[in-house]
Amino acid sequence: MDDAQLIEDLKRIANDLRIDVIKMTTNAGSGHVGGSFSLAEIVAILYFHELRINPKNPEWEDRDRLILSKGHNCPIIYAALAQKGYFSRKTLWTLRRLHSSLQGHPDMRKTPGIDMTAGSLGQGLSAGVGMALGGRLAKRKFRIYVILGDGETEEGMVWEAVMAAYHYKLDNLVAIVDNNEFQCDGAIKDILNIYPLIDKWKAFGWETIEIDGHNLSQILNAFEEAKDVKDKPVVIIAHTIKGKGVSFMEGHNCWHGGTAPTLEEAKKALEELGIKEGIICD
């Protein structure tokens, strides 16, 4: 497959993931759309190009691991897992229902393809450090990818994990910061300013890569570059837009979470994403 075709395929997949997130959250009446949308291109590349995984064998010992530390954005991960074949797409329409395998935060005990349960923010990178150390001790070649929110990096536990990863020279670990500039209560810079973010990671010894998190070529190149780094972990600072892909959601923190789109808002969003018939779930 040539590069142009790969980009087109990944662009289509990212759009399809956004469509399913709208359907899922509208059907559920709750869920986190804004941060799911800011991750769409990154998640599309991870699941459909980057990760060494096998949907027919979710527990494959040599698989790459993905940890969504900002677990509330699991709708985009669920959408990718369904499209990848880990479970039926019909399962998506059970999001957040009692006894569903797709809860409001990912649970590795319930959902095929989830490598780490998430809930409280700040914990995912520590789990990633443990997995990376475990892989090294077991002499396995799998890689660990951890997605963090930018607001989440206000947590002190994150920086303890950052120090440990550098100390142990974990070059099988990649952190991805979804830098969409918002957290639940408002703008990052107003709540607890983390900037200059990339300078902080550099100061802790990590290899740093800064990209446009919606530019598919830049994301692909960043993951390739990360594989060539030796004796230290890599962080990809991805500048993204909350709600990316739907005009009335882009850059508006009211779409962080809590209330889902109304039926009318969902139909409008789906039309922008190329679904004209206004179907909410199928």
C-alpha positions in Angstrom: 0.0 0.0 0.0 1.4 3.4 -0.9 1.5 6.3 1.5 -1.3 8.2 -0.1 -3.7 5.2 0.1 -2.7 4.6 3.7 -3.5 8.2 4.7 -6.8 8.0 3.0 -7.7 4.7 4.7 -6.7 6.1 8.1 -8.6 9.3 7.5 -11.8 7.2 6.7 -11.3 5.1 9.8 -10.9 8.2 12.1 -14.1 9.6 10.7 -15.9 6.2 11.2 -14.7 6.2 14.8 -16.2 9.7 15.4 -19.5 8.5 13.9 -19.7 5.6 16.3 -18.8 7.8 19.3 -21.7 10.1 18.4 -24.1 7.2 18.1 -22.8 5.5 21.3 -23.0 8.6 23.5 -26.3 9.8 22.2 -27.8 6.4 22.7 -26.4 6.2 26.2 -27.4 9.7 27.1 -23.9 10.3 28.6 -20.3 10.0 27.7 -17.2 12.0 26.8 -17.2 13.2 23.2 -14.8 16.1 23.1 -11.7 14.3 24.3 -12.6 11.2 22.3 -12.7 13.3 19.1 -9.3 14.9 19.8 -7.9 11.4 19.9 -9.5 10.0 16.7 -6.5 10.2 14.3 -4.1 8.9 17.0 -6.3 6.0 17.9 -7.0 5.1 14.2 -3.2 4.9 13.6 -2.5 2.9 16.8 -5.1 0.2 16.2 -5.0 0.0 12.4 -1.3 0.5 11.7 1.0 0.6 14.7 0.0 -1.9 17.4 1.0 -5.6 17.1 -2.2 -7.1 18.3 -4.5 -10.0 17.5 -8.3 -9.6 18.0 -8.7 -13.4 17.8 -6.3 -13.7 20.7 -6.6 -10.7 23.0 -4.4 -12.2 25.6 -1.5 -12.9 23.2 1.6 -12.5 25.4 3.7 -10.8 22.8 1.1 -8.2 21.8 1.8 -4.5 22.2 -0.1 -2.9 25.1 -2.1 0.3 25.0 -3.2 2.1 28.2 -5.7 4.8 28.1 -4.8 6.7 31.3 -7.5 9.3 30.6 -10.1 6.5 30.8 -13.2 8.7 30.4 -12.4 8.9 26.7 -12.9 5.2 26.3 -15.7 5.6 23.7 -13.1 6.2 21.0 -11.2 3.1 22.1 -14.4 1.0 22.2 -15.2 2.2 18.7 -11.8 1.1 17.5 -11.9 -2.3 19.2 -15.3 -3.0 17.6 -14.1 -2.0 14.2 -11.0 -4.1 14.7 -13.1 -7.2 15.5 -12.7 -7.6 19.3 -16.5 -7.7 19.7 -19.7 -7.0 17.7 -20.5 -3.4 16.8 -23.9 -4.0 18.3 -22.2 -4.1 21.7 -21.4 -0.4 21.2 -25.0 0.5 21.7 -24.9 -0.9 25.3 -22.4 1.8 26.4 -22.8 2.6 30.1 -25.7 0.3 30.6 -25.9 -1.9 33.7 -24.0 -5.1 33.2 -22.6 -4.0 29.9 -19.0 -4.8 29.1 -18.6 -1.2 27.9 -18.6 1.0 31.0 -17.8 4.7 31.4 -14.2 3.8 32.1 -12.4 0.8 30.6 -12.2 -2.4 32.6 -9.7 -5.1 31.5 -11.8 -7.7 33.3 -14.8 -7.1 31.2 -13.8 -5.8 27.8 -11.7 -7.8 25.3 -8.7 -5.7 24.1 -8.4 -3.5 27.1 -5.0 -3.9 28.7 -5.5 -1.8 31.8 -8.5 -0.7 33.9 -8.7 3.1 34.2 -10.6 5.4 36.5 -8.7 7.8 38.7 -6.5 10.0 36.6 -2.7 10.0 36.9 -2.2 6.2 37.2 -1.8 5.0 33.7 1.8 5.9 33.2 2.8 4.0 36.4 1.1 0.9 35.0 2.9 1.4 31.7 6.3 1.6 33.5 5.5 -1.7 35.2 4.5 -3.4 32.0 7.6 -2.1 30.2 9.8 -3.4 33.1 8.0 -6.7 33.0 8.5 -7.0 29.3 12.2 -6.4 29.7 12.6 -9.0 32.5 10.7 -11.5 30.4 12.9 -10.7 27.4 9.9 -9.9 25.2 9.8 -7.4 22.4 6.4 -5.8 22.9 6.0 -2.1 23.3 3.8 -0.1 25.7 1.8 3.0 24.6 0.2 5.2 27.2 -2.3 7.9 26.3 -2.5 10.8 28.9 -4.6 13.9 29.0 -2.8 17.2 29.3 -4.8 18.1 32.4 -3.9 14.7 33.8 -0.2 15.7 33.9 -1.1 18.0 36.8 -1.0 14.9 38.9 2.2 14.3 40.9 2.1 10.6 40.3 2.6 11.1 36.6 6.0 12.7 37.3 7.1 9.9 39.6 6.5 7.5 36.7 8.3 9.9 34.3 11.3 9.8 36.6 11.2 6.0 36.9 10.9 5.4 33.2 14.0 7.5 32.5 15.9 5.9 35.4 15.3 2.4 34.0 16.0 3.5 30.4 12.6 2.2 29.2 12.9 2.5 25.4 10.0 0.2 25.0 7.6 2.8 26.4 5.9 5.6 24.5 3.7 8.2 26.2 1.3 10.2 24.1 -0.1 13.5 25.6 -3.4 14.6 24.1 -2.8 18.3 24.4 -6.2 19.7 23.6 -5.7 22.5 26.2 -8.8 21.8 28.2 -9.8 19.7 31.3 -13.2 19.3 33.0 -13.3 22.7 34.7 -11.8 24.8 32.0 -8.6 25.7 30.2 -5.4 24.0 31.4 -3.6 27.3 31.7 -6.3 28.7 34.0 -6.7 25.7 36.2 -3.1 24.7 36.8 -0.7 25.8 34.1 1.5 23.0 32.9 3.3 24.9 30.3 5.9 24.8 28.8 5.0 21.1 28.8 7.6 19.8 26.4 10.4 21.5 28.3 9.3 19.6 31.5 9.5 16.2 29.8 12.9 17.1 28.3 14.1 18.1 31.7 13.2 14.6 33.0 15.3 13.0 30.3 12.7 11.8 27.8 13.0 11.9 24.1 10.4 14.5 23.0 8.5 14.7 19.8 6.0 17.5 19.1 3.3 17.1 16.5 -0.1 18.2 15.2 -2.2 15.4 16.6 -4.6 15.5 13.7 -2.0 15.3 11.0 -1.8 11.7 10.0 1.6 11.9 8.4 3.1 13.6 11.4 1.6 10.9 13.7 2.9 8.1 11.6 6.4 9.6 11.5 6.4 10.2 15.2 5.7 6.5 15.9 8.4 5.5 13.5 10.9 7.9 15.1 10.0 6.6 18.5 11.1 3.0 17.5 14.6 4.3 16.7 15.2 5.8 20.2 17.4 3.7 22.5 18.0 3.7 26.2 15.3 6.2 27.1 11.5 6.5 26.9 9.7 8.7 24.3 6.9 11.2 24.8 4.8 12.5 21.9 3.2 15.8 22.6 0.2 15.9 20.3 -1.5 19.3 19.8 -5.1 18.6 19.3 -8.5 20.3 19.2 -11.2 19.2 21.6 -14.3 18.1 19.6 -12.3 17.9 16.4 -14.4 16.9 13.4 -17.7 18.6 14.2 -17.9 22.3 13.7 -20.1 23.2 16.7 -18.0 21.0 19.0 -14.5 22.1 18.1 -12.7 24.0 20.9 -15.8 24.1 23.1 -15.2 22.6 26.5 -18.9 22.1 27.1 -18.4 18.8 25.2 -15.9 17.5 27.7 -18.4 15.1 29.2 -21.5 14.7 31.2 -24.4 15.4 28.9 -24.3 13.7 25.5 -25.6 15.2 22.3 -29.3 15.6 22.0 -31.0 13.8 19.1 -31.0 17.0 17.0 -27.3 17.7 17.8 -26.4 14.1 17.0 -28.1 14.3 13.6 -26.3 17.5 12.8 -23.0 16.1 13.9 -23.5 12.9 11.9 -24.4 15.0 8.8 -21.1 16.8 9.1 -19.4 13.4 9.4 -21.1 12.2 6.2 -24.1 10.3 7.5 -27.2 11.9 5.9 -29.9 9.6 7.1 -29.5 10.6 10.7 -29.4 7.0 12.1 -28.3 7.0 15.8 -27.5 3.3 16.1 -27.7 0.3 13.8 
